Structures are given as C-alpha cells and as structure tokens.
C-alpha cells in the first residue's frame, strides 16, 4: 500500500511538471492514459463497471486524504506532536472554543476514549487545560493554554504553504465549488 502511495505522489509530481494548469480531474485522466487503463474498468465475469462514479469519488477522496496526511506528517512531527491526532485535537479545541470532551469527540469523529487519551496527553504537555463545566458538573471543558496558542501560531507558519502545494492546480472558482461540495457532503453525512 505504501508503495502505491509513493507511486501516486511520483505521478502527481510528474503531472505537475507536464501540465500547464494542474487539476485533480485532469490528473485522473492523465494517470489513466499513463497507466494504459480504460476510463471505466469492468469486472471480467459480468462486464459490469468495477466502480460507478460515486465509487470512483470515494476512492479518490480516500487516496487524496492519504496524500494530504503524507504531506503534513513530517511537519506535524517537527512541531513536536507524536501523532497527527494530537494536532487535530489542539486545533479543534481552539476552533470549537471550550468544548467538552464529548463535543470534541463528535467533531473529530473519534471514540470518546481516544479523545480522552489524547486530551490527557495534551494537558500533560500544558497545551490544553480543563475545568469543571458549571452547567453540567459531570462534564469538563477544554481550552488552549498560552503555550498551546504559541504552538498553533508556530504550526501556521510551518503549514502555510501546504494548501497551495496541494490545491494549487485549482482556480478560485474550482476551489469554491470544491468547498461547497465538500460542505454539502459533510452535512448530508452527519
């Protein structure tokens, strides 16, 4: 699987060199031509399409997610986080503005136990702090400490160029359409 990802990244880099205006849709077409595969692979026994358009979208989203994680992983480690989930938790606590752990777990689509484990690590590192919720004594609220805010500011400097390098082939209209589509998908699947 890792070799497939490395191969995909190599192809993406090659495609960026030969393409005047790289775009994900065109990359898929270019890749099919390079690999000598048909646009719609079929199952040998039935002659049916192996993937419908929705299946292709799901597969491509999965691959792009892995590619994005591969690009960010070294930077996340450089910032001192053992796992990318730690950074995601810190950033999400900041965005959600004092969530409780249950709200945070729901936002991140993580198990409650995983969220508790990660927040405890970040509390030990003094990046997060927690206190009892005055409206619900059973819950605790989380916030980012001054040290955590400094770490987030450092991360913004380190990660600043990633969106451009990852999405650079899209113009403003395409970015806006992609964002609208992804927001719609997220809303439909909540």
N, C-alpha and C positions, 0 to 999 in steps of 0.2 A: 504494500500500500504506500509506504514512504517513497519507494522508487517511482511510483506513478505520480505522486505529488511533485517530486523533483523534476520529472519529465514534463509535467504540465507547466511548471514555472519556467523551465527552459524554453518551452514552446512559446509561452507568453512573452518572454524577453525577445525571442527571435521575431515574433509577430510585431512587437512594438518597433523593432528596427525597420522592418519592411513596410509597415503601414503608415500612411501619412496622418490619418486620424483614427487611432485605435479605438475600437468599440467592442464590447463583450459579444454582441450578437455576431458581428463580423468575425471575431476571433473564433467563435464556434464553427462558422462556415469555413474559415481558413484552415482550422485544425482538421476538419473532416476531409478536406481536399489533400492536406499534407499526409494524413494517415491513410488516404485512399479508401475511406469508408463512405458508404452511401449516407445520404442525409437522414434517412429513416431506416435503421436496421430492422430486419424482420426475423421472426422466430422460424427456424428451419422446419419444424414439424407442421406448423399451421399456416405459415405465410403471413401471420398477423404481425403488425408492428410490435417491436420489442418494447417500445415506450410510446405513450401518447404525448402530446405536447405538455400536459401537466406533469407527467413523469420526467420529461426532459428538464423542465423548470426545477423540479425538486432536486434532481441530480446535480444540476448546475449550481443551485443555491448551496447545496452541501459542499461541493468542491470549492466554491468561492469562499465559503466560511472557513474551510481548512486552509486555504491560501492566505486569507487575512490573518488567521491565527499564526501561521508560519512566519509572516512578515512582522507581526508585533511581538512574538515570543522573545527574541533577543533583547528588545528594548524594555520589555516588562522585567526581565531578569536583571538587566543593567540598573533598573530603578530599585532593585532590592526585594522584589516580590518573588516568593518561591513558586507560585502558580499564578496563572492569569486570572483565576477566580478572585484572588486577593485584591488585585487592582480593580476588577469589576465591582466588587463589594464596596471598596472605598469610594469609587466614583459614584456608584448608585446611592450610597448613603448621603453623599453631598447633593446629588440631584433631587432625591426624594425629600430632603430637608427634615431630618429627625424621624425616620421611620421606626416602627418596632420591627423585631426580627421576622415576624410572620409576614408583614407587608413587604419587607426586603426579599424574603424567600420567594414570595409570589412574583414580585417584579423580575427577579433574576431567573425564575423557573428552576429553582433548586429545592432540594429536600430541606425541611426545617433543620434537621440535624446537621446537614452540611453547612448551612448558613450560620448556625450557632458556632460550629467548629472554626469557621473562617473568621467570624467577627471576634471570637475569643483571641485568635492569633493576632488580629489587628489591634485589639485592646492591649495585649501584652507588648506590642511594638509601639504603643502610645500614638497610634494613628487614628484610633476611634476611642470614644468614651461612651459609657452607657449609664443610665439612671432610671429610677422607677417612674413609670408613667403615672401622673397624678390622677388621670381619669380612669385608669384601669390598673390597679395595684398588682395584678398578675403579670403585666407586660413591662418590658423595659424599652426605652427609646435610645436611639443611637445618634451620634453626631460626629463630625470630623473634628479632630483636635487641630490646634495651630500647626503642630508637626505634620499632621495628615494633609492640611491645606498646602503647606510648603511642598510636600511630596507630590501633590496633584499639580501644582504650578510647575514643578520640575518635569513632570510627565508631559505636560502640554508642550514644553519646549522639545522634548525628545520625540514625541509622536506627531509633531506639527506637519511634517511632510508626507505622512502616510496616506491620508485621503487623496492627495493629488497624485501620488505614485500609483495608487490602486484604482482610482476612478478618473484619472487624467484623460482618458480617451473619450470621456462623455462631455458634451457641451452643457450649458446651463439648463436648456430645455430638457435634455435627456436626464440630467440629474434630478430635476424637479419631477419629471414623470416617474422615475425610478423610486424616489422618495414617497410620492403619493401612492404608488402601487404597493410598496412595502408596508406603509402605514395601514393601508386597507387590508392587506393580508394579516397583519398583526391583530387588527380589530376583529376580523372575522374569526380568528382562532383563539380568542381569549375566553 
